[in-house]
Amino acid sequence: MIESIYIFSHFQITTFDFMKRYCLALDLKDDPALIEEYETIHKNVWPENIQGIKDAGITVMDLYRTGNRLFMIMEVNDDFSFEKKAAADAANEKVQEWEKLMWKFQQPLPWAKDGEKWVLMNQIFSLE
């Protein structure tokens, strides 16, 4: 759900929208050459994947790495759902090709469920 705050100042209206944010984690294989290749590939993500991300209602997606641990931040609009995104990805040959390539570099977290890739993180603090 998007919440909006409106600030009125001298007949100017400023809107601040707050979108839903998800944070996820995944490990890379602990191999410096593979990690370097993974980062190089992500400098030129395939356009079909970018479009699929946007079409799913993801408005912001950032990836961070420390060691071999990846951290993803996603901000999404009201149309987003993990189920719809998974269904769209399953129907997209190019996304499936990308995901197969990514498994060359990625490995599930030790506590991930069978078949689970990116694991949703729980927020434990928020400075508001």
Secondary structure as the mmCIF struct_conf table of DSSP 4:
data_model
#
loop_
_struct_conf.conf_type_id
_struct_conf.id
_struct_conf.beg_label_comp_id
_struct_conf.beg_label_asym_id
_struct_conf.beg_label_seq_id
_struct_conf.end_label_comp_id
_struct_conf.end_label_asym_id
_struct_conf.end_label_seq_id
STRN STRN1 GLU A 3 SER A 9
TURN_TY1_P TURN_TY1_P1 HIS A 10 PHE A 11
STRN STRN2 GLN A 12 PHE A 18
STRN STRN3 LYS A 20 LEU A 28
HELX_LH_PP_P HELX_LH_PP_P1 LYS A 29 LYS A 29
BEND BEND1 ASP A 30 ASP A 30
HELX_RH_AL_P HELX_RH_AL_P1 PRO A 32 ILE A 41
HELX_RH_3T_P HELX_RH_3T_P1 HIS A 42 ASN A 44
HELX_RH_AL_P HELX_RH_AL_P2 PRO A 47 ASP A 55
TURN_TY1_P TURN_TY1_P2 ALA A 56 GLY A 57
STRN STRN4 ILE A 58 THR A 66
TURN_TY1_P TURN_TY1_P3 GLY A 67 ASN A 68
STRN STRN5 ARG A 69 VAL A 76
TURN_TY1_P TURN_TY1_P4 ASP A 78 ASP A 79
HELX_RH_AL_P HELX_RH_AL_P3 PHE A 82 ALA A 90
TURN_TY1_P TURN_TY1_P5 ALA A 91 ALA A 91
HELX_RH_AL_P HELX_RH_AL_P4 GLU A 93 MET A 102
TURN_TY1_P TURN_TY1_P6 TRP A 103 PHE A 105
STRN STRN6 GLN A 106 GLN A 107
TURN_TY1_P TURN_TY1_P7 PRO A 110 TRP A 111
HELX_LH_PP_P HELX_LH_PP_P2 ALA A 112 LYS A 113
TURN_TY1_P TURN_TY1_P8 ASP A 114 GLY A 115
BEND BEND2 TRP A 118 TRP A 118
STRN STRN7 VAL A 119 LEU A 120
HELX_LH_PP_P HELX_LH_PP_P3 MET A 121 GLN A 123
#
